[in-house]
Amino acid sequence: MNQKIPRYEDILIACNKIKDYVHQTPVLQSGSINKLLGCDLFFKCENFQKVGAFKFRGACNAVFSLSEEQAKNGVATHSSGNHAAALALAAKLRGIPSYIVMPENSPEIKKKAVKGYRAEITYCKPTLEARESELEKIVKKTGAAFIHPYDNFQVISGQGTAAKELVEKYPSLDTVIAPVGGGGLLSGTATWVKSYNNEIEVIAAEPEKADDAYRSFKSGILQPSLNPDTIADGLLTSLSEMTFSIIREKVDDIITVSEETIVKAMRIIWERMKIIIEPSSAVALGAVMEKPDRFANKKVGIILSGGNVDLKKLPF
Amino acid sequence: MNQKIPRYEDILIACNKIKDYVHQTPVLQSGSINKLLGCDLFFKCENFQKVGAFKFRGACNAVFSLSEEQAKNGVATHSSGNHAAALALAAKLRGIPSYIVMPENSPEIKKKAVKGYRAEITYCKPTLEARESELEKIVKKTGAAFIHPYDNFQVISGQGTAAKELVEKYPSLDTVIAPVGGGGLLSGTATWVKSYNNEIEVIAAEPEKADDAYRSFKSGILQPSLNPDTIADGLLTSLSEMTFSIIREKVDDIITVSEETIVKAMRIIWERMKIIIEPSSAVALGAVMEKPDRFANKKVGIILSGGNVDLKKLPF
């Protein structure tokens, strides 16, 4: 692994670059959830971020880090949803075109959002192979710059800015928990938190039924995702070499969460906090619910990654 | 009408009395909803209030305004939901018992909440007569003080504190819109806003299918509620002599909102703002959607009254 990986300074640079475009999202607390779980939780609300997810931070940093020359033919990506919308909006803000390959089974609300930002969408079969081959064709045709959803230095640096805001506001946190899919959010989070204060524990939360990061972390060898099947549709992807190398080095542990607990966590947040989060976001609180003793009386930061749900398809 | 009605000073006193118990709820804005409707909206988020509704302000002020002697046998009320939970929690905080008469068809989530605050619940048929006669029996038996959901000086004074927080934060608002059911929130809002700055317009929003306040306001004679039938289950009640007298004097207009627009407004807030509001709260934004020209380019404060919805019975 000689690939260059983001450092603390890169997250500072990202923060400065995107600050006029992203929301500094609020951190909320819930007395009733704290009482229920016996710890002190600080929810970083990226569901209130533009496009409804943290993904806008990374996409924005990637788009605004391109040189004029690199940006002139626009940007392209494949994504099942939030990264697609994020990239489309970032491109619109920079005034360049965006080309998005989306699996045909992506949630309606996410398709609608991407269209709303005037991206050119190509639908494909819901496999990584189909996504990659469609994307290759488009990049070849248009000359657009490919912005990977997570295997990208600038994307990871941008995602780290959410944890920066959280921990600078609450420096006495014992633990920060982020969900893990491809590992972009988790890598950025761990990079920033561990440089800021190595004493703060960084824990990943992953669906039991999409546990490639857990298996990779425990075995020390990058494992592929095997038929992932979880309601947390943002966490179906596998780690990349880059995100795995960061996670191995900087993350303290990965906790897997059952589907039942994911839905329960989502419901608790909806009912007690009156905010809308998507299932992928609920996985982080789910980790606390799976291991309450481990977090008893601790101050725990939870990154709520997004709030884009199809209201016609709720799990309640 | 020789009944004493709340003034500006009474709301200041209420504010001081309840400040250690209530949340100073946030005021949120949404760039995308502003763009959609062509005005500048400021949402006062009482859905984040304790018990999930503004009702806690009034109940809290009423309970903590009782003398030791008046409070010693506890408090009682009849309510379909939010006032019940609010009174139960306020009583619990003061350490006195609460007795609640609830219609048997009240939403499950509201029954659960009231039980959670250790109130003694009596269920009754869903008519005003049944509610009142059950309550009378309980008051007779226990000696508890009856706290009416809205026809109560201290309750109205407490409800006015939400508008106080909103307008003190954004003094340049052109208009404040509150939903109207029994008129407690609207009376408190109008009392405070009009004394603070008579130039700020106060508008009520009411479901078309529960339009007794509209008919009363337009005719100048208190009209009963006739078979109200709306998804906005917090707005089924009729004005009282007291709330009607305040509303006649201080409210600028009442706008009625169709069921279709209520659901649309609710959905827009859920999808764009990622927060959970109940249908009664959506009526206020619905008023803007019914009359967009009237609010074009104006700064409009919207009181989002509560966020208690049964997730199994969503209208989407």
Interface residues (C-beta under 8 A of the other chain):
Chain A: P26 N47 F48 G52 I109 R267 W270 E271 M273 K274 I275 I276 I277 G307 L311 K312 L314 F316
Chain B: P26 N47 F48 G52 I109 R267 W270 E271 M273 K274 I275 I276 I277 G307 L311 K312 L314 F316
